[in-house]
Amino acid sequence: MTELAVGTKKGLFLLDDGDPGGSFRIGARAFPGEPVDFTVRDRRSGRLFATVTSPFYGPKIFFCDGDPGGEWTQAAGVSLPEGCGQALERIWVIAPGEAEGTLYAGGDPGVLFESADDGASWTVNEGLWSQPSRPDWQPGGGGLCLHSICPWPGDPDRLAVAISAAGIWLSDDRGRTWRRGNRGLSPEYVPEEAREDEDTPRCVHHVERAPGRPERLFMQFHGGVYRSDDAGESWSDVGAGGLPSRFGFPLAVDPADSDSAYLIPLVADSDRTMPEGRVRVWVTRDAGVSWSPLGDGLPAEHAYLTVLRQAFCRAGAGDELGLFFGATSGELFGSADAGASWRSLAHRLPPIYSVTAA
């Protein structure tokens, strides 16, 4: 059975298919009327998490060990250092770490939280927060958001995170120290003479690690698609092989094939809709040399949907790879055959912010 946790503008929805390949149904709803930016279930503990941004109390992390339609517990410690002069704007993502009981959460302004007790309490990662270059970091269009967290399978010491627009940051000592990983990224939105400057803002949109080959990462950049084969130290442009645009947010990688990655391109930063009004997911099976569209069963005309950064996910691997994405129109789509065919899973949900599978 596949469970989808869907964060929306008006609450969290849990959907399941009962049997693999069956029809999806809404099994539970939580935080009705409140914006749930991200939600995910930790497969290790079974604990379900939701990040909720209240217009009155700001962003909080909640967790639930039982009925998601029942009582939730607010996690402790989700706040910036006292006296820092900044406000916590949003929690963008939560990701399980490799050490037992460890989780990470990324937020705005470019903050990494970490938990060692299965998400019950959190602290700010001091190494990243105290980076000397932090005063020069610039926000992207969605804020100064830490939106991608990539642990290294089997090695709790190694971690990569991405911040819009402060670029890629790498750690080899569980986050005590950090270094940049921006070599090769060309920010076309700044003058050419400034593109080689290490401090020039790198507006990374999304990063995913290939589980079967952890030194490989794929990136959707603001104006390009990139791949790294040296754990994020350097990057090569792989977005020239047939993609309809160089702009987008969502990204997924097949755990069974480190050469296979999936994107959902959008027209441009000024028109964040589907190219040609056709809903398609694009796939590479040769590590980015070429890209092909997948759209059997998806709307093929006059479909100007927007899919946000966290609203695309995967489950399984290989020929049985499940792919799922939601749009700000409230439509939810899924594929059970690695994108070969698609079907509608839900209609008329509130605008969808995130989709994760368990």
N, C-alpha and C positions, 0 to 999 in steps of 0.2 A: 504494500500500500504506500502511495506517495502522499505526503502531507505538504500543503503549500501554506506558508505564513505570509500574509499579504498586509503590508502597512499602507494605509490610505489617509486621505485628508480628514476622514470622518471615522477613524477607528481601525482596529485590527480585525482581520477576518482569517479564520482557519478553514481551509478547504481540504477535502480528501477524496480519493477516487474509489474507496472501498476495496476494489480489486484493481490490480494493475491494468491499465488500459480502459477502465470503466469510466462512467460519467462522474464528474466532480460535483460535490455538494458542499454547501456552507455548513460546517459543523459547529462553529462557535464564533462569537463576536465579543470583543472587549474594547474598552475605552470609547464607547459610542460618542460620536460628535467631536472627539479630540484628534488632533493630527498625530499620527503614529509614523514617524520618519523611517524607522527601521525595526524589523522584528526577525528573530532567528531562534531556532531551537538548537541547543548544544547537544549533539548526539551522545556525548559521553555521559552526561548526567541526566539527560531528558528535560532539563530546565529550559523554559521558554522565556525569551527576553523581548522587551519592547522599549524603544526610546520614544518618549512623548514630550512634545514641546508645548508647554502651556503659555498662553499670552500673558498670564499673571505671574507664574512661578518659574518660568524658563524651562530648559530641558532637563529631564530626569530619566533614569533607567529604572525600569520595573522588571520583576521576574516572577514566575509562577511555576510551582511544582505539581499542581493538581489541575483541577478543572479551569481552563482558561476563561470560562464565563463567570468564574467566581472571584475569589480574593487574590489580589496581586500585592507583592511586597516591594516597597521602594528601596533601591540599593543605596548604600551609604557612600559618602565621599565623592560624589559626582559634582565637583566644584573646582574652580581655579584657585591657585594660591592666594591667600589673603593679602590684600594690599597691592595686587599686581596692576590694578587700574584698568582691567579689561573685564568684559562680561562673557560668560559662556553662552553662545548663541544657539548651538544645536549639536546633537550627537548624531553623526552620520552613519556609523557602522559599528558592529560588534563582531569580533572574530575569535574563535577558540585558538589558544596557543598550543604549543607542543608539550609543555610541562603539565603535569597533572594539576587540575583545578585552575589553570591559568587561562584568562581571557584578556583581550585587548579591545578598547573602544576608541574610535577617532572622532574628534569634534572640531568645532570652530570656536576659537581662533587657533587653528593648527596645533591642537593639543592631543596627546596620546595618553589615555588612561589605561591602567593595568590592574588586574584583579588576580589574587592568588587563592581565593576561597570560593570558586565557582560562581563568581559574579555578585556575591552578596555585598562586598565593599570594594571600593576603587580608590586608587591614588594616581596622581599625575606622574608621568614618567619625567623625572627631573632632567635626565640627559638631553632629551629633545627640547624640553621647555626652556632650558638655559642656553641653547645654542647662541653663540655670539652674534650670528647674522640675523637672528630673529627680528630685531627692530627694522630691518630692511625688507622683510617678507611682504609681498603684496597679495591681496585677495584676488581670486577669480570672480567671475560673474555671480557665483553662488556663495561667495564669502571665502574666508581663509579656512578652507575645510580639509581636514585629514579624512579622506574618504576610502582609501585602499590600504589594507593591512595584509601582508603576505608572509606568514610564517614559513619556515623551511621544514618540510616533512622529516621527522625523526631527529631534528636538531633544534632544541629550544633556545640555543644561543643566537641563532641567525634569524634576522627579521628585516623586512623591507616595508616601508610605508610611503605613501604618495600624498602630497599636499598641493592643493590648488591655491596659489600659484607658486609655491616654494619648491616644487619639484620632488625628486626621489631622494629618500634618506635611508641609509643602510647601517645595520648594526651587527656585530659579530660577538657581542658580549651581553646578550639579553637586555639591550637597550640602555646600558650604562653610558656608552659613547656612540656617536653617530658621525657619519660622513656623507657627503653628497654623492649621488649617482646620476648625474645629468649629462655626462659626456656623450655627444652625438645627437642630442635633442636640439632641433633648430626651431626656435620660436619665430615663426614667420610674421607674427603680429607686431614685431619690434623692428627698428631699422637694422639693416644688414650688419653695420659696423658694431652693433651691440650684441649680436647673437652668440659670440664666443665668450662673452663675459660670464664667468661662473655665477655672478650675482644677478644676472638678468632673470626675471621671473619665468619659470617654466610651468605653464598651465597644463599639468597632467590631469586628464579626465578620469582615467580608470586604469588599474593594473591588475593582472592576474598571473599567478605562477603556474607552470605546468607541473602537476603533481608527480608525474613519472620521470621528469627531468628538471629538478628544482632550480638548476642554474639558468633555465630558460624562463623568461617572462615576456608577456605581450602587453602592449600599452596602447590605449586610445589617447592621443594627444589633442590639444587644441590646434588642429590643422595637420593631422598626420596619424599614421599607425606605425608603431615601432616594435622591434623585438630585441631582447637582450639574450645573449648566450653565455654571459659571464656574471650571472647573478645580479645584474643591475648596475655594474660598473660602467658599461658603455652600451650604446643603442644604435640600431640600424633601421632606416626607414624601410618598411615593407608594405606601404600603402599604395603603391603604384600599379598593382596588378589587376586592375579592372574594377575597383570600388567606385561607386557613383559619386562619392564625396570624400573629403578628408576630415570631416567633422562628425562627432558622435560621442556617446558616453558608454553604453552597455557593452560588455565583453565577457566571454566565457571560454574555457579551455577544456578539451576532452581529457579526462584523467588517463584514458587508455592509449592516447596518441598525442604525443607532445608536438606534433606538426599540425594538429587540427585545432583551430580557434574560430570563434563565432563573434560577429559584430552586428550591430544594428545602426547603420549610418543615418545621419540626419542631413538635411540640405546644407545648413551653415549656421553660424552663431546668430545670424539675423533672421533665420527661418528654420526653427527647430522642429521640422516636420519631415515625413517620409519623402525621399526623392521621387518625383513623378507621381506623387499621390498613391504609391503602391507599397504595401507593407511587405517587406522582405528582410530576411536574415541572411547575412553573407558569411560564407565559410571559406577558409583556406585549409587544404590538406597537405600543403607543402611548405609550411612554416612562413607563409606570407608572400611567396613568389607569385601566386595567383589567387584570385578570389572569385567565388561563384555565388549567385543568388539562390535562395531557398524560399519558396513562397506558395507551394501547393496547399490550398486550403485557407490561405490568408487573403484579406481584402486586396483586390487588384486594381481598383480605380477609385479616385476621389476619396482616398483614405489618408487624411493629413494628420496622422497620429504622432504623438510625442511619447517616447519611452525614456524614462529618467535613468540616471546612473545605476541605482541599486535595484531596478525593476526587471532584471534579467538574471536567470539562474539556471543551474543544471542539476541533474540527479542521475546516478548511474554512470555508465561509461560505454564506449565502443558503439556497436550497432544498436544497443538498447539505451543509448544516452537519451535522457529526458531533458528537454529544453522548455523553459517557461518564461513568458514576459507579460507585463501589464502596461497599459497606457494611461495617460492622464485623462483619457475619455472614459475610463472605468471598465475597459474591455481587458479580458485576460485570455491569453492564448497558450497552447501547449503542443509539444511534439513528443512522441514516444519512440521515434525511430531516427534520432540524430538529425532532425530537421527535414527529413525527406517528405513528411506530410505534417499538416497542422490542423488543429481544430479549436474552436472557441470553447473556453471552459467556464466563463462567467460573463454576464452582460450587466451594465448599469451599476457597477460598483462606484463608490466615490473615486476621485482621481487617485491613481495608484502611485505610491512613492517607492515601494520596495516589494520584492518577491524573493523568498528563499524556500528551498525544498528540503525535506527531511524524510 
